[in-house]
Amino acid sequence: MAVLNTTLQNAFTPEDYGKLVDAEVNDKAVAFQAATVVNTSKHQVRFPVLVSDPETGWYAENSPITLVDPETNEVVVVPAKVAGLTQVSNESVEDTDPAVAAMIGKALARDIGKKVDAAFFGSTVANGPSGLLSVEGVQVVDTGAGWTTLDYVHDAKSQAMANGAELTHIVLAPDVALALSKAKTATGSNQGLLETVDDGVRLAGLIALVSPAVASGNAWALDSSQVMTVRRKGTTVSMSTDAAFGSDATQVRAVSRVGFGFANPAGIVRLHDVA
């Protein structure tokens, strides 16, 4: 919908008010924090995957060594476009401080971050990349009805290690994060389960992140070296008066191209109530 004076709050219009405050939550996309970020200018990126090591053996001295090939595979990631477009009257652009068009451009870029996370922790997206829920062969830890212990995280680490992954991050749904933040080491104790360190909060040694895009009651444990978020040419915010010349307006556009690659599905662990 076009942003016109009739749809703007008074502080956006020519009255002489104080500087605008951008109160939108500026959350970074977790998909870029819990994965290996690869920037590219190409249409697609191919990641070589070493499925198994070449086999070695014991040999007598001065005897031929058998040639053995490793088992290999590849993951192909094609970044998909997520974009937004809105229109602002030129009067609003000229008479606000800071420029309303620039602020709306930042808001569009932030919403792109939210859409990226929704895709990353989701299943399949029309015209977009497939997320974690679409990946077959992931490990599952049954947390039962509630999160009251870190044993689930240790179980996840064990399962991932058995499948060639060394977990680095765990991403929690907000309700899971709240439950764990209130959980104590023992009945009657005020000591919490969470381990706070200089660079944030850790659960059983894993970097803990929280995302509203994770389904209620769920958490995902990941090895960031085996999960790739590919971004093509970054997020761009552009403004133009050409298309809206007849309306004496400025159009603001934000575009990003993002895709995901999961090199070792068996090393990904989903923690949730299976029942």
N, C-alpha and C positions, 0 to 999 in steps of 0.2 A: 504494500500500500504506500502511496506517495506521502511524504512527510510535509504537510502544508501548515501555514499559520493556524488554520482552524483545528488542527490535530495536535498542535504543540502546546506545552504548558507555557504560561505567560513569561517565564524566565528565559525562554528560547526566542522570544520575539523582541522587537526593537526597544522596549522599555529599558531604562538604564539600571540594571541590576548588577549584583556582584558576579564574579567569575563563576562559571559553571563548575559543578563538582561531578566528576565521573564516578558514580557510586556502584557501577556494575562490578560484580565479582570478577576479578582478573585471575581465573584459575588456569593453570597450564594443563595441557592435555597429558594425561597419565600415559597414554600410548607412546609418548616421546620420552618419558622418564623411565619406564620399566622395560625398554627394549633398546636394541642397538639402532641408532638413527643413521640412515644412509641418505645423503642428499645426491640427487642425480639431475641431469639435464636430458636424459634419454627416455624413450617411451616405456622401456621395461628394464628390469635388472634381474640377472640370473645369479643365484647364489649356489656355488658348488657345495655339496654335502658329502662328507666322508661317513658312509654308513658303518663300515667296519674296517679295522686296521688290516694291513697285509700280514699274513701269518708268518711267524718266525719259527725256528726249530733248532735243535742241537745237531751239530755236524762234526764229523771227524776232521782233523786238520788235513789240508790238501785234498779235500773232496768238494765236488761241485755243490753250490747252494741253489736250491730250487727257486725259480722265478715265480712270484706270487703277486697277483694284482689285488689292490684294495677294492672293496665294493663301494661304488659311488652313486650319487643321485644329484638332483638339482631342484631348487625352488625358484620359480619364476614369479616375480612380483610386477604387476602392471598398475601404477598409481592411477586412481580414479579422481575425477573432479568433484569437489564440493564447493559451492559458490553461493553468493547472495547479492541481490541488487535492490537498491532503494533510491528514492528521489526526494530531494530537499529543495525548497524554494530558494532562489538566489538571495532574496531578502533575508532569510534566516542565515544563509551562509555569510553574508556581508555584515550583519548587525549583531552577531553573537561573539562572545569572547570567553573561551577559545572557540574556534570555528566549529559549528555544529556538524559540518560535513566530515571533518577529521575525526570527531568523537564517534559519529555513527560508523565510520570506517573501522575504527578500533573495535566497536561493539560487534560488527559483522565478523571480524577476524576472531574474536573471542568465541562467538557462537560456532564458528568452524571448528575450533578446538573441542567444543562440546560434542559436535557431530562426529568428529574423529573418534573420541572416546566411546560414544554410543555404538559406533561400528566395530571398534576394536573388541569390546566386551560383548557384542551381540552375535547374531548368526549370519544371515545373508542380508544384504542391503541392495535394493533396486538401484542399478547404475553405480553401485559403490563396492568397496572391498568386503570380503567375507571375514568375520571375526572369530574369536575363540570358541564360541558356541557351535560353530560350523566344523571345527576341527575334529576329525575322528581319531580315536586311539589315545585320548588323553587319560591320565590317571585320575582316580576319584577317591577322596577321603570323606567318609560319612561323619559329619559333625553332630548328628543327632539334632535334637530340638533347640539346643542353645550352645553358645560359645562361653565356656567357663574355664577352659584349660588350654595350654599351649601344646598339649600332646598331639593335637591335630596337625600342627605345623611341623613337628618332628616326624610324624608319619609321612607328611608330604615330602619332606627332605629325603627320607629313606626311599620312598617310591621313585622319586626323580633320580636319585643316585643309581638305583638299580637299572635305570633305563638311560644311562649316559648323560645325565644333566646334573649340574651343580647349581641349585637354586640361589638366586640373588635378590629377588623382590617378591613381596606378597602384597596384592592389592585387595583391599577390603571394601565391602559395602558399608555405607555409613552406619547402619544399625549394628553390624558386626564390630566396627571400630568402637562404637559407644559401649557395647557390652564388654569388650575386652578392657576398655579404659576403666571400667568400674570393677572389674574382677580383681580379687585379692589373692595373695599367695596362700592364705589360710583363713579359716573362720575366725573372726574377731581381730584380724590383722588389718592395718591400714596400708600395708605395702602392696603396691599394684604389681600386676604381672608384666606390664610393659617395661622394656629396657630403654631408657632415654639416653642417647649419646649426643655428641657434639653436632653430628650431621642429621639428627632427627630421631625417629623412633624405630626400634628394631623388634622383631618378633623372632625368637629363637635364632638370632643372628641375621635374619633377612631384613632388608630395607622395607619398611611398612609404608604403604601409600593408601589413600582413601579416594574412592571415586563414586559419585552418584550414578555412574553408568553401570556399575556392577549390581546385579540383581540382589534384592534383599536376602540376607542370610548367606550370601555367597562370598567366596574369596578365591583369587587365582594366584597360584605360586608359579613363578617363571624364572627361567635362566635367561638373563638378558642377552647373552651371547648367542642364543639359539632362536631368538625372536627378533625380527627385523621390522622396523617402521621406515618405509621408503617415502621420501618427500621430493617431489619434482619441482625444482626452481623456487621453493619456498612459498609463503603466502603473500600474495600481492593485493594491495588496496589501491584502486584507481578512481579518479574523479573526472567527469567530463560534462561539459555543458552542451555538447553537440546534439546528442539524441533528444534532449529535452529543451532544445532551443525555442520551440514554439510555446513552451510553458514557462519560459524564463526561470528555468530550474537547473539544478545540478544533480546528476546521477552518481551514486557511489556504489562501486562494485568491489567485492572481495572474492578472490579465487585461490584455491589451494588444490594440489593433486597429491593424494596420499594412498599408499597401499601397504599391506602387511604380508610378512612371510614367516611361516612357522617351520623351521628346519627339522625339529625333532618333536613331533606331537606326543610321543610317549614320555617326554621329559616335562610336559606341562601337567600341572595338578590343579584340579578344581575341588575346592573344599565346600561342601554344602550338606544339607539334610537330604539324604537320598530318598527317604520315605515320602 
